[in-house]
Amino acid sequence: MIGDIHQVVYLLVKAILRVGRLAGPNAPIVRIQLHPTTLRFKQADGMDNMRPTFMHFQATALVVSQSTTPAELLPKIKACYDEPNPMDPKRASHLPPSIDLEQDTIATMVHGHYGYLEMATDVKQPTILLVLPSDVTHIRDKMAVELPLDALTSEAPVTPQEQADSMMALMKFHDHVCKYVSTEAPIDIKIISGLLLLLRQHFSFKRHASGQLFYVRAVGIAQIVVDWVFHSPKVIYASLLYELVRYTCLPLSYIKEHYNLGVYAFVANLVKIDKRQELDDPSLLFVQNRLEQALKEDHIQLSVLFIKLAERLYDLRHAAGYIYLTEVQHMAQETFTIDVQIANKYLGPEIGIALEVAAQEALNLCNNTTKKDQKKD
């Protein structure tokens, strides 16, 4: 089994201790049974309304029980297990608040390895089913590299000059972040370097609908976030990670395993906003502002607003690259009616002014382009 050996060993220790806890003067003998099975993962992100495809990976099911537990009380081994999707809001809403810290610890390590977990509630005959992949790196690489970007990507070729400019954008962002290193709120440059590498590897030269290379757009948004909230490194990390989660198959469990839980919470709330409304009507004019809905229905951290409004500001400033003007017009109108008010109320007038200026320039661009097209006709 290939994975984090220290976490796997710790996981097994916690499972054995939980099942073999003292019951009277003598501790029971703990039995571990191993069975071959598979884990199935959904590849496409339902957030983009794409029909999902599935990937299967070899796995091992470990049944941890007391040696005296009858066979009929042991969990039945399936040929395939679906890994619970941590980004599914329906799953989260059905989970009751947990006060069992030991169970939470086991669950976190299992999900961090993209595994499956069942824990019996019978106190007298406790059993635990752990399904762990044979090679956790294989799952991580497949889920993170196979990008569902076809519907979002323009096929314009990347020139050598653009490749050089894009790498320069990464280096400028790195240097820009380094200026904000402080003892009060230290930004871990190693984390930033690792995130830039992830962006470059996973996005390659795929383009956003604005025509911008995805990873150039990601660092552009993050740079706005740096200028707004440079005192909070977690928000900067979350800004870069959110772009990977939003546009690739990078699972939230990967973030939970490798980054601070505060960063994970920011990204999870950003994804929750994006998943809030599944659209039946594909018309852009039918789209409602999910950010306003989230503010009304949930307690959303200001950090999440900074990232979402930085994303909107960046896209408005690159309106010239959009193929469909209706999309730009909708963004600008939504910014005037909702985003500016949100910025002024929660974040400050300077951000509201920046959004208003960018929205007006985007509308002017649309109007001028429409007039030119009419003259040609």
N, C-alpha and C positions, 0 to 999 in steps of 0.2 A: 504494500500500500504506500503510495507516494503522497505526502502531505506534510503538514507541520507536525513533526514527530513529538515535540513537547506538548502541543495542544492535544494530540490524539491520546498520548499516554495519560495526561491529566484528565481528559474526558473519561477514559476507561476507569481510572481510579475513582472519580466521582460517581460513576455509575455503579461500580462494585460496592463502594461504601454505602450508597443509598439502598441497594438491594440487600446487602448483607449486614445492615445495622443490627445492633445487639437486640435480641428478643429473649430476655431471661439471662441466665448465667453464661450461656454459650452462644457464640455467634454462629449462624448457619453457614454451611458450605455454599459458595456461590459458583454457579455453572455458567459458562459462556459457550454458546453454540454459534457456529459460523455457517452461512449459507450463501451461495452465489446468487446474485440478482442484478437488476439494472436500475438506473435512475433516468427519468425522462424530464427534459427541460423544454419549455416553450421558447422558441428562438425569437420570434417577432414580438414587438412591443404593441400591445393592444391600444396604447395611447394614440397611435397613428392609424388605428382602424385597419391594420393589415391582417390578412388571414395568417394565423400562426402556423409555423412548421415546428416539428419536434426533433430533438436530438436525444440519442440514447447513449448511455455510458455504463461500462461495467462497474459493478459495485459489490460490496460485501454486507450482508445483513448479520448483525451480531445480536443475539438474543441473550440478555443478561437476566438470570433468574436464580432462585434458590434451588438447590439440588433436589429438594423434596417437592417442588411444585409439579403437579400433574401435567402431563402433556396437553390435555384438553384446555388448560388455562394459559398455555403459551400462545403468543401471537402467531397467526398463520402467515407464512412467508409468501409474498406475492412474487410474480415474475418481473414486475415493473412497479416502481414507485414514482409518483409525481412529486418533485421537489416543490414545497409551498413557495409561491411567489411573494417575496417580502414587499413588493410594490403594489400588491392587490389591496385596495382600500376595503373591499368587502371582507377579506380575511381579517384585517386588523379590527374592523368594527365588531366582529363576532367573538373576539377573544376577551374574556373577562380580565379585569385587573389582577395581576399575579402578586401574591405575597410570599411565594415560595422561591427564595433567592437561589437555592440549590438547583431547582428545576430550571430557573432562568439561566443559570450558568451553563448547565448541560445543553440547553436549547441553543444558546448563543454560539457555543463551540461547534455544535452539529451544523447549524445553518451557515456558520462561517466557512465550513468545508462543503457547502452545497449539499448537505445530507438530509436525511429524513429521520424523524423521531416520533416514537410512540411510548408513552409512559402509562402503565396500568394504575388505576386508582385504588385497587384492592390493597389495603394496608397489610393484611396477613400474608398475601401471596404477591409481593411486588415483582413486576417484570418491566424491563426496558428493552425496546427495540431500537437499535441504532443502525441506520443504513448509510454507509460511507463509501464514497467513490474510490475505485482502485487507484486513480491518478487525479488528484484534485487540480493539478496544473493543467491537465488536458481540458477539463471542463472550463476553467477560468479563461484559458486562451481561446477556446472555441466561442464562448459566450461573449468575450470582449472583442474579438477580431472580426467575427462574421457580422458585418454591419447591415442593418435593414435600411439602407439609405437610398435605394434606387428611386423611390418616388419623390425624394427631396433633392436629388442631385442633378445639377446641370452638367452636361457632358463637354463643356468647353475645355479644350486642352490647356495644360499648364506649361507655360513657356519657361525656358531656363531663367529668364529674368524674374519671373514671378516666383519661381522656386527660391531664388536667392533672396528676394524681398520677403518671402514668408519666413525664412530662417532668420532674417534680420529682425523681423517683428518679434519672434520668440526671444532673441537675445536682448532686444530693447526692453521687453517686458521684464525679463530676468533682472536687468540692471535697474529698472525702475523700482521693482519690489525691494531690491537690496538697499535702496536709499531709506527705506522705512524701518530698517532693523533697529530695534530699541530694546533696552533692558526691561521696560515696563510691559511691552507686548511683543516679544521676540517672534519674528517670522522665521520659520525653519527653512533655510535656503535649500537644504537637501530635499525636503518635501516638495518645494516649488520645482526644483530640477526634475524630480521624479514625475510630477504631474505633467510637466511640459513634454517629457519623453512619452508618457502615456497618450497625450493628445496627438503627438506626431505619429506614433505607431498605429493608433487605432483609427484615426481619421484619414491618414494618408493624404491624398490630394482630392478628396471628396469636397464638393461644394454645397453650400447652403443655398436656399432659394434666392438670397440676395446677391448671389454670384461670388460671395466671399468664400475662401477656403475655410472649412469648418474650424480648424484649429487656430487660424488667424482670427476668426470671429470670436472664438472662445477667449483668447488672450486679450482681445480688444474689449470685450465685456468686462473681463476681470480687471483690466487696467482702470476702467471707470469706477469699479467697486473699490479698488485700492485708493483712488483719489478721494472717494467719499468716506470710506470706513477703514483707513489704513491702520487704526488702532486695534482692529480685530482680525488676527491672522486666520481664525477659523472660518470667517465669512469669505475670505479670499480663497482658501482651499475649497470651500463648498462651491464657490462660483465656477471653478474649473471642473470639479467633479460632476456638478449638475449637468454640464454640457455633455459629458460622456454618458451619463445615465439617460439623459433625454434623447440623445440621438444614436446611441449604440446599445448593445445588449449588456453593458456593464451592470451587474446586479447590485442592489443596495447592500446585500449581505457582504459583498467584497469591501464596500466602504466601512461597514461596521467592524469588519475584521482588521482592517489596515489603518484606520484613522480614528481620531478622537470621536467619542459618542456625540459631542456637540456638533461636530461637522456632519455626522450622520443625520442628526435631527434636522439641521438646516436643509440638507438635500432631500430628505424624506418629505418635508413640508412643501418644498418647491415642486416635487413630483406630484404630491397630493393636489396642488392647485391645478396642474396640467391635466390630471385625470378626473377632475371634478365633474366635467361636463362632456359626455359623449355626444357628438353631433349626429343627428339624423339627416339634417339638411346640409349638403356640402357647400352651400352658398356662403361666401364670406360675410355677406350682409346679415346673415342669420346668427353669426357668432356673437355671443354675449361675453362681457368681460369677466373672466374667471377670477381675476384678482379681486375685484369688487365683491363678488360672491363669497370668496374665502374670508375677506375681512368681516363681512356681515355674520358669517356662520361659525367662524373659528377664531381662536386667539392666534394670530400670525405674528411672529417676531418681526421686528423692524428690519433685521438682517435679511429676511426673505424679501421684504419690499425693496431693499436696496438692490438686490440681485435682479429681481424681475424688472424693475424700472431701468436698471442699467442695460439689460437686454433690449428693452424697448427703445431706449435712446440710441443704442448702437445701430439697431436695424433701421431706424428712421434716418440716421445720418448716412446710411448706405442705401438709400432708397433708389438711387440711380441704377443699381444692379438688378432690381426686380424685373422680371419679364411681364408680370401681370400688374397693371396699374391699379386695378380694383383692390388688390391686397394692400398696396401702399396707402390708398385712400382710406380704407377701413382702419388701418393702424393709426393714421393721423387723426381721423375723426374720433376714434376711441380714446386717443391720448388727450385731445381737447376736452372731451366730455367727462372722462373718468380719471385717467392717470395723473393729469396735472393737479386735480383736486386732491387726490390721494397723496401726492408728493408734498403739496403745500401743507396739508393737515398733519402728516406724520413725519416727514423727513426734512422739510425746510424749503423756503421760497426759491433758493438758488437752483435746486433740482427741478422744481416746477417750471422755472423760467427756461432752463435748458431743454426740457421736454417740449415746452410750447414753441420755442424757436425751431427746434428740429422738426416738429410736426408741421409748422407753417412752411418751412423750406421744402418738405416732402410734398405738401399739397401744391405748392408753386411749381415744383418739378412736374407733377402729374398734369397740371393745367397747361403748362408750356408744351409738354410732349403731345398732349391731345390737340392743341392748336396747330402744331407743326404737321401732325398727321392729317388734319382736316384740310390744310392748305395743299398738301400733296394730292389728296383726292379731288 
